Amino acid sequence: MDISDIQRQNCTKEKILYAAAMMYSKQGYEKISMRDLADAVGIRVSSLYNHFESKEDILYALYSAYSVERQRSKPNMDDLLRLAETAPPREVLWRPTHNIDPGVANIMDRIMAIATHRVATGADSALFVKNNLLDIWLPFLKPLLTRMTELGKIEPVDIDTFIYLVSVYSFGATALNNSNMEISREEWAKGYAMLCTLIRPTGK
């Protein structure tokens, strides 16, 4: 099952996962019981247990669906590296941030918000956040910045530190989405764009 399946809610299992994503992210994973989820979906608790054995199973199913979508939306590095040869540097850096289907972006944001909220209390969530939020920038930003530096298109920059700043910013912005200080994707984009001003084009 992937995120688009959950978004469509065509079957009871998908409805349960959708309700869990909404309720866990708004009210907190710890505060929502299996009965709460059953009531939200309009089924008996016993029926819910036919699909998931526990709250943890529901959480892991959400994490799994997120990871599948994240892998599907990975940027094509060959295309990006070719683009780096001709396009302005900031356009190149911007391109990978638009790979997520807008139709599933909201539910993905909610799942990540659940995970960031649980980082301090669950090793499973900490690993999920590391793999799907903090570490996702390195595989494409480092080759892109290295290549643009080699081409003389940007001034030399501490690439690892820049990637660290982007990762920490992403984590902080996502954590806010599990509070009453939720930020929009447009606001997130403005912050990322400001970070990208640290990358100085040479004009070549």
C-alpha positions as CSV (number, residue, x, y, z in Angstrom):
1,M,0.0,0.0,0.0
2,D,1.3,3.5,-0.8
3,I,0.3,7.0,0.1
4,S,-2.0,7.5,-2.9
5,D,-4.0,4.4,-1.8
6,I,-4.4,5.9,1.7
7,Q,-5.4,9.2,0.2
8,R,-8.2,7.6,-1.8
9,Q,-9.7,5.6,1.1
10,N,-11.3,3.0,-1.1
11,C,-11.3,0.3,1.5
12,T,-11.5,0.0,5.3
13,K,-7.8,-0.5,5.7
14,E,-7.0,2.7,3.8
15,K,-9.7,4.6,5.8
16,I,-8.0,3.4,9.1
17,L,-4.6,4.6,7.9
18,Y,-6.0,7.9,6.7
19,A,-7.8,8.5,10.0
20,A,-4.6,7.5,12.0
21,A,-2.5,10.0,10.0
22,M,-4.9,12.8,10.6
23,M,-5.6,12.0,14.3
24,Y,-2.0,11.1,15.3
25,S,-0.7,14.3,13.8
26,K,-3.3,16.6,15.3
27,Q,-3.8,15.1,18.7
28,G,-0.7,13.0,19.3
29,Y,0.0,9.3,18.8
30,E,-0.1,8.6,22.5
31,K,-3.6,10.1,23.0
32,I,-5.4,8.2,20.3
33,S,-6.7,4.7,21.1
34,M,-7.8,1.9,18.8
35,R,-11.4,2.8,19.8
36,D,-10.9,6.4,18.8
37,L,-9.7,5.2,15.4
38,A,-12.6,2.8,15.0
39,D,-15.1,5.5,15.9
40,A,-13.6,7.9,13.4
41,V,-13.8,5.2,10.6
42,G,-17.3,4.1,11.7
43,I,-16.4,0.5,12.5
44,R,-16.3,-1.7,15.6
45,V,-13.0,-2.0,17.4
46,S,-13.1,-5.8,16.7
47,S,-13.3,-5.0,13.0
48,L,-10.3,-2.7,13.3
49,Y,-8.3,-5.5,14.8
50,N,-9.0,-7.6,11.8
51,H,-6.8,-5.2,9.8
52,F,-4.2,-4.2,12.4
53,E,-3.1,-5.9,15.6
54,S,-2.0,-2.8,17.4
55,K,-1.4,1.0,17.2
56,E,2.2,0.2,16.5
57,D,1.2,-1.8,13.4
58,I,-0.8,1.2,12.1
59,L,2.1,3.5,12.7
60,Y,4.6,1.2,10.9
61,A,2.2,0.9,8.0
62,L,2.1,4.7,7.7
63,Y,5.9,4.8,7.9
64,S,6.2,2.1,5.2
65,A,3.8,3.9,2.8
66,Y,5.8,7.1,3.3
67,S,9.1,5.4,2.5
68,V,7.7,3.8,-0.6
69,E,6.5,7.2,-1.9
70,R,9.8,8.8,-0.9
71,Q,11.7,6.2,-2.9
72,R,9.4,6.7,-5.9
73,S,9.9,10.4,-5.9
74,K,13.7,10.3,-5.7
75,P,15.2,12.7,-8.3
76,N,16.9,11.2,-11.4
77,M,20.6,12.1,-10.7
78,D,21.7,11.8,-14.3
79,D,19.0,14.3,-15.4
80,L,20.0,16.7,-12.5
81,L,23.7,16.5,-13.3
82,R,23.0,17.3,-17.0
83,L,20.8,20.2,-15.9
84,A,23.6,21.5,-13.7
85,E,25.7,22.1,-16.8
86,T,23.2,24.5,-18.4
87,A,20.7,25.8,-15.8
88,P,21.2,28.5,-13.1
89,P,22.5,26.9,-9.9
90,R,19.5,27.9,-7.8
91,E,17.1,26.4,-10.4
92,V,19.0,23.2,-10.2
93,L,18.8,23.1,-6.4
94,W,15.1,23.9,-6.5
95,R,14.2,21.1,-8.9
96,P,14.4,18.1,-6.5
97,T,12.1,19.7,-4.0
98,H,9.2,19.4,-6.4
99,N,9.2,15.7,-6.9
100,I,6.5,14.8,-4.4
101,D,3.0,14.6,-6.0
102,P,1.1,17.5,-4.6
103,G,-1.9,15.2,-4.2
104,V,-0.2,13.3,-1.4
105,A,2.0,16.0,0.1
106,N,-0.4,16.8,2.9
107,I,-0.6,13.3,4.2
108,M,3.1,12.8,3.9
109,D,3.7,16.0,5.9
110,R,1.4,14.6,8.6
111,I,3.2,11.3,8.8
112,M,6.5,13.0,9.1
113,A,5.1,15.3,11.8
114,I,4.0,12.2,13.8
115,A,7.5,10.8,13.5
116,T,9.3,14.0,14.5
117,H,7.1,14.3,17.5
118,R,8.1,10.7,18.6
119,V,11.8,11.0,17.9
120,A,12.6,11.4,21.6
121,T,10.5,8.4,22.7
122,G,10.8,5.9,19.9
123,A,13.9,4.5,18.3
124,D,11.8,3.3,15.4
125,S,10.6,6.9,14.7
126,A,14.1,8.3,15.1
127,L,15.4,5.9,12.5
128,F,12.5,6.7,10.2
129,V,13.2,10.4,10.5
130,K,16.9,9.9,9.8
131,N,16.3,7.8,6.7
132,N,13.5,9.8,5.2
133,L,14.2,13.4,6.3
134,L,17.7,14.1,7.5
135,D,19.6,11.8,5.1
136,I,17.6,12.3,1.9
137,W,19.5,15.5,1.0
138,L,23.0,14.1,0.9
139,P,22.7,11.8,-2.1
140,F,21.6,14.5,-4.5
141,L,22.8,17.8,-3.1
142,K,26.4,16.7,-2.7
143,P,26.9,15.4,-6.3
144,L,25.1,18.5,-7.6
145,L,27.1,21.0,-5.6
146,T,30.3,19.2,-6.3
147,R,29.6,19.1,-10.1
148,M,28.6,22.8,-10.2
149,T,31.8,23.7,-8.3
150,E,33.9,21.7,-10.8
151,L,32.1,23.5,-13.7
152,G,32.9,26.8,-12.1
153,K,29.2,27.7,-11.9
154,I,29.3,28.4,-8.1
155,E,31.8,29.7,-5.7
156,P,33.4,27.1,-3.5
157,V,31.3,26.3,-0.5
158,D,31.4,24.0,2.5
159,I,29.1,21.4,1.0
160,D,28.6,19.2,4.1
161,T,27.7,22.2,6.2
162,F,25.2,23.4,3.7
163,I,23.6,20.0,3.6
164,Y,23.5,19.9,7.4
165,L,21.8,23.3,7.5
166,V,19.1,22.1,5.0
167,S,18.6,18.9,6.9
168,V,18.2,20.7,10.2
169,Y,15.9,23.3,8.7
170,S,13.7,20.5,7.2
171,F,13.5,18.7,10.6
172,G,12.6,21.9,12.4
173,A,10.0,22.9,9.9
174,T,8.4,19.5,10.0
175,A,8.4,19.5,13.8
176,L,6.5,22.8,13.8
177,N,3.8,21.0,11.8
178,N,3.0,18.9,14.8
179,S,2.3,22.0,16.9
180,N,0.0,25.1,16.7
181,M,2.7,26.8,14.7
182,E,2.2,24.8,11.5
183,I,3.8,26.3,8.5
184,S,2.6,26.0,4.9
185,R,4.6,24.5,2.0
186,E,5.0,28.0,0.6
187,E,6.6,29.2,3.8
188,W,8.9,26.1,3.8
189,A,9.9,26.9,0.2
190,K,10.8,30.5,1.1
191,G,13.1,29.2,3.9
192,Y,14.8,26.8,1.6
193,A,15.2,29.5,-1.0
194,M,16.9,31.7,1.5
195,L,19.3,28.9,2.5
196,C,20.1,28.5,-1.2
197,T,21.3,32.1,-1.3
198,L,24.4,30.7,0.5
199,I,25.2,29.1,-2.8
200,R,26.8,32.0,-4.8
201,P,26.7,31.7,-8.6
202,T,29.7,32.8,-10.6
203,G,27.7,33.8,-13.6
204,K,29.3,31.2,-15.8
